[in-house]
Amino acid sequence: MDLNTLTKLLNIPKYKVVEIISIKEEEMHLMLEPYKRKEPICSGCGEIHLKGYHSEKEVIVEDLPISERRVYLHIKKRLYRCPKDGGIHIEKIDWLNKYSRFAYRFAEKVNRLTAITTNQEAGWFLELDDEVVDRIDKEMLEKEAKEKLAPTPSAVHISVDEVRDKKYHRYLTNVIDTDKRLVIWNEKGRKKEVLNKYYEDIGEDNCKKIETVALDGAMSYISSTNKYAVNAMIVYDKFHIIQKLNQTVDRVRKDELQKARKQENEELIELANCKQRFILFKNRSNLTEKQTEYLKKLCEINEPIYKAMLLKESFLQIYSYKDTEEITRQLEGWFNESLSSSLEAFKVLSNSFKEKMQYILNWFRKRVSSAISEGFNNKIKRLKRMAYGYKDIDYFRLKIHQHCGLLNPRLKTINAT
């Protein structure tokens, strides 16, 4: 094959193919040299050096395949003595990272593949070891993070939520721009100091521009937001309220199931078992005929579960009201009803809601939701399952940005159109 044709086919600026070392069925090796007019750039100071040539070093890097053959480029890198620091530095090549054994465009392809499938599958497709794929992917994400996540992005409407890595018993706090529907910041931990870091990163002026913060009612997040986002309306959103109600109903079910097992009440054990618990979480209007019959029978034979369902439904009924004063009266009535019940789990929940009543009422004023956070949490859980967990927490954070945030390569396509 003609060398000029190969040079054009490779399309590498300022470099030409000077020799075909070998061409086999599965791979080809090509020798590359820079054009004589290409001036060497020092990787130490970033400036051009015409004097101080020291030696040259041959490196082998993998590039994108040609005609299903893996392409290996043999490149002679020049070394120069830098007049600024006196050290010997290898020349900087734009399409190749300093110590990488892969061309930048090849690494970009790896990064795009890992955004739509697992690293293991990407490695199988490209015939690379899993560890090599991890290293390439992390290097690419770190490079993009410096460009897109620094300085820390700010937003007017945000949602704050946590995600848990059960395998390694760690938590991550995610901040989401609810207008763009993207994760814009995350950090390990879920304490007040963690969210403080986000507000400090975006600065006082950007904090003042935040209008709403939707969250799950965690006092650590509320405390941090009150301190920094002084103009923001904190919203304890409906999604997490329903989640808390369902968890409390399930707590009552578990307590009653435990009692039934001690009393050997087989009928109640059958109706209150773990497989049927999701029926307690659904709205009655969404139940099938069979599920409705099951729920009716369960409530007939167990008063605590019946009371728990009534308390849940009476709270959800409040969301049908529009007048703020009426909503306030209904909430206060619900608090009294819960506290006077014999259900300890609902007493605890009632006290928690009462402390955050102002933030619950804010939902009726703004009707914003952090449900998008839960959508991302489900996506993140799927990401962890596919990778069988991440030992490297920093890499895990970058992967979240890749799949749910500003590092998603699909955004380039969307922005281009």
N, C-alpha and C positions, 0 to 999 in steps of 0.2 A: 504494500500500500504506500502511496506517495506521502512523504513526510509533511508537505504543505497541506495536504488534505486532512491529515490527522491533526495538524495544528489548528486548522479551522474548526474541525469537528469537536475538539476539546474546548475551544473558545476560552482559553485562559489568557487574560491580558498580560502583555509584556513577556510572555514565555512561548517558546517554540519546541517542537519535538525534533530532536537531533538524531535519535537512533531508536529503532525497534529492537529491543533486547530479546524478546521472545513473544510468540503468539501461540497459545495452546487452546484446546477446546473450551476450557473453563475460565481462562484468565489470559491477560496480556500485560507485558511489562514494557514501559516506554521511558526513554531518557529525555529529560527536559533541561533546557538551559535558558537563562534570561537573554533577551536581546541586548546587544552591546550598549545600546543607548539607554537601557534601564539602569538608573542610578540606584545604588544600594542605600537602603534606609536602615539606620541603626536601631535595633530593638531596645537599646538602653536609653537613649535620649530622644529618639524619634526623628532625628535629623539626618540629612544626606551626608555621607562621608565619601570623598573621592580619594582620600589618602589614608594610610594606615592599614592597608590590606595585610591580613595575617595568614589566612589559610582558607580552605573550603572543606565542607563536610557533606557527604552524600546521605540523604534521608529518603526513605520509601514511604509514600503515602497512598492511601486508597481513594480513588475518585469514583464518580458515578459509573455504572457499567455501560458498556457499548456492545450491542448485539448479544445480550445475555452473557457477555464475558466480564468478569471482574477486572477492573483496570487499576494497575499499580504504577504510580509515577515515581521515577527515580530523579530526584532533584538535587543539584549541587548548590548548597547554601554557602554564601561567602561570609567570612568572619573578619571583622575590622576592630582595630584598637580605637576606642572612643577617646577623642582628645579632651572630653569634659571630665570623665571620671578615671580615665586611664585603663579601664577594664576592656576585656575582649568580648565583643557581643556579636551574635549571629544576626544576619540581616533580617529585616521584617518583611514578610510576604503577606499581602492583603488577603488572599484567598486561602490562607493557611494559618492556623493558630501556632504560636511559638513552639510548643512541644507536642503538638497533635500529630497523630499518624493517619489522620483522615482529612480530606479536603473539606473546606467549610460547607460547600453545597451538599456533600455527602452527609455531613453531620446534620444539616438542616433537614434532609430527607428522613433521617432517623428520628429527629424531633417531631416531624409531622406524623410519622407512623405511630409513635408512642402516644400521640394525642387522640388517636382513634382506636387503639388496641393496646394490649398489654406489652410490656417490654420483652417478655418471653416470646410472644408471637412475632414481634418486630424482629427479634434476634433470629428466630427461625427463618423468617422470610428473607432476611439479608445475609444469612449464614454467618452470624456473629455470636460470640458468647454473651450470655446475659449480663455479665459484669461489664463488658465492653459497651453494651447498649446503655446500661445505667450511667456509666461515666460520661459517654458522649452526650446523653440526654441532659444530665445535670449541668454539664459545662455550658450547653446551649441555653438552658433555662436561666442559669446564673448571669450569662451575658445579656440576655433579653431583660432580665429583672433590673439590671443596672440602667437600662435605657427607658423602661416603661414603668417601673415601680419606684423610681427615685427621681425627684422627690416624691414623698408619699402622696398618692392621689386623694383629693378631697371630694366631697359631694354635699348636696343640699339636703337630700333625704336618704337616710341610711338605716340599715337594719343590723343589729348586733346579735350574734348567737354563738353558741359553743358547739363543738363536735368532739366526740370522744373516740380515742383509739383504744378499744377494750383490750386488745392483745398486749399492748405495752403500758396500759393504765396511764395514758396521757390525755390532756385536753388541749384543744386549739380554739382560740377566739377568732371568729371571722367577722369582718366588717364588709357589708354589701351595699353598693350603690343601687338603690331600688329603682331609680329612673333608668339606668343603663342595664340593670339586672346582671351585674358582674361583681365578683369578689374583688375588692380593691386593696385589702390589707388583711394579714393574719399573723398571729404570734402564738407561741406555745404558752399555755396556762389559761386560767379563767378568773384570776383575781382582779381586784380594782386596779392594781398597778399595771396590769397588762393593757387594759383599755386606755389608761392614762397615757401610755406610750404612744398610742395612735393619735390622740388629741394633741399631745406635745409635738409629734412629728409634723402634723399639718399646720400648726401654728395658731396663735390667738385669733388672727383675722378670719381664717377659714372656719375656726370653731364657732365664731359668732354668726357665720352665714348658714350654719346648719339649722334647718327648720323643724324637722321631725326625726326622732330616733325610735324605731320600733324594736322592742326586745321582749324577752321571755319572763320578765319580772324579777330577774336576779338582782339583789340589792347591791352587789358589787358593781354591776354595770350602771345601775341607776345613780349610785353615789358618784361614780366617775363622770357620768354625763352631766349631772347637776353642777359639778365643779368646773367643767371646761366649756361645754356647749350651753352657755347661759341663756341663749335665746331659743333653744330647741324645745319642742313639745315632746315629752316622753310618752310613748303609747305602749300600754300593755295590751298587745293585740289579741283579737278574738281567737286566732288559731291556737295560741298557747293557753288561753283560758280553757278552751275545749279540751286540750290535751291534759291540763291539770285536773279537770272534772272527770275525765275518763280514767286517769290514774287513780283518783280517789275512789271512784266506783269500783275499780278493780281491787283496790285495797280492801274494801268492804267484802267483796266476793271472796277474796283469799281468806279473810278472817272467818267468814261463815263456812267456807269449805273445810278449814281446819277444825272448827267445832263439829261439823257433820261427820268428819272422820273419827273424831273421838267418841261421838254418840252412835257411830256406825249407821248413820242415816243414808242408806244406799240411794234413795230417790234424789235427795239433795246433792249427794256426791256426783251423781250422773248429770244433773242439770247445771251444776256450778263448776264443772271441770274446766280445765285450761282450754280445751278445744272450742268451747262455746263462748269464751269471754268476749270475742269481738262483736257478738250480738248486742252486748251491753253498751258498746261504744257507738253503734249506729243510731241515726235518727229513726224514730218509729215509722216515719213516712217512707223510709228506704228499705224497711224489712220485708222479706217475702212472707207469704202466708204461713209457711212452716215455722219461720223464725218468730213471727208474731205470736203464734200459739205457744212456742217454747218459752218466750219471755213472760207471757201471761201466766203460765203454769209455775214458773220459777218465782214470780212475785207473789203468787197465791200461797205458796208453801213456806216462803221466807220473808218475814216482815222487814228486817234490816236492808236487804237488797231492794225491796220494794220502795222503802224510804229513800235509799240512795238514788234510785232512778227518778223518783219524784223531784228530789232536790236538783239533780242534774237538769231535768227538763224545765223546771221552773226558772233556773238561772238562764238557760238558753232562750226562754220566752222573753226575757228582758230585752234581747237584741231586736225584738219586733217593735219596740217603742221608739218614738222619735223626740218627744219632749224631754229635755234634760232634767227638769224638776221631777217628772214622773219616773224617769229612769233612776234618779237618786233615791226616791221613795221605795221603788221596787228592790233596789240593791240593799238598802237598809233593812227592809222586811226580810229579804233572803238571809242576811247575816243573822238576824234574830232567830229565824226558823232553824238555821243550821246549828247555831249555838245551843238551842233548846232541844235539839234532837239527841238521841242516845248514841249517835255515830261519832266516835272519837276522831275518825279520819276527816269527817266533814267539819268538825269543830276546828281542827288545825288549819284546814283549807280556808275556812271562813275568816279566821284571824289574819291569815296571810293576805287574802283579798281585801280585807278591811284596811290594812296598812297601806295598800296600794290603790285605794279607791279612786284617787285623783287620776292615776294613769289609766285605770279601766275606763273612766269617763272620757278621757282624751280620745279614746277610740271612736266614740260617737261624734266627736267634734271633727276629727280628721279622717277616720275610717281607713287608715293605712295598716298594712299588715307585714309581719315578718315571716309569713308563710313561705315566701321565696327562699328564706334561709333554710327552712326544713327541706325544701326541694333540692337545694344544693347539698344539704346534709345527706340526703338519700343518694345523691350522685357521688359524694365523697365516700360513703360507706361501700358503694359498689366498686369504686376505685380501689379501696383497701382490700376488698375481697378478691378482686382480680389479681392484685399483686401479692396476696397472702401477707399483707401488712408491710410497713416500712420501718426499718430499724433507724434509718437516718431521718430525724424529724425535720431537718432543714430541706431535704429533698422532698419529703412529703408535702411541706408547705408550698414548694415550687410546683409540684404536680397539681395541687389544688388550683393554683393560678393558671396552670396550663389547661385544665379541664373546665374551670368555672370562672376564670378571670381574664385579665388583660394579656396573658401570655398564650391564649388560645390562638393557634395559627389560622383558624378559620376567620378570625376578625380581620386579617389582612385581605382576604377575599371579599368580605362584606364591605370593608372600607373602600376597596378598589372599585366596587360597583356603585 
